[in-house]
Amino acid sequence: MGHNGAMAVSSFMVPLGTPAPGFDLPAISGGRVALGDLKGSPATLVIFLSNHCPYVRRIERGIGAFAADYRDRVATIAVCSNDVTNYPDDDAAHLAEQARRAGFGFPYLLDEDQEVAKSYKAACTPDFFLYDVDLRLAYRGEFDGARPKNDLPVTGSSLRAAADAVLAGEAVPEPHQPSLGCGVKWKPGNEPF
């Protein structure tokens, strides 16, 4: 239910083929990362994450494992867009703690003005956006079937199948199962809808 009684939120399911919106954001480890830095990768994965959300916690180690397994083929980037004033567990220090805990070997970026979440139409944490070599959206949906209320193993099966298809130059078969999670914690008055 989320700690403020909010229902789980699912992805907006942005149209396939949509170009990846540009960004240039500070990383929790220092420095900045821009979308342009990732050009030339066979595939690019942008994940909207948070630290406090049980849906993320349930699969965070699996996300770390996915990124490690596909390290040379899929450029993975995580973005946290949550309002840290009301959700201090999602501030940079806590995200760094999460990255260590979950084995994240990829950049974790801070979207403090929430403009990147808006441009990607991110709805929830986790929300996964997988792009092909031309940075066009090839898959948006779940990591796998694991949720806080079930005991399915965390395998990343849905995302792995999607990545394998993209890397083979194939379309990811539809339907894509939407990702489900805690809604992005918008700053008061900043909600995009």
Order of alpha helices (4+ residues) and beta strands (2+ residues): beta-beta-beta-beta-alpha-beta-alpha-beta-alpha-beta-beta-beta-alpha-beta
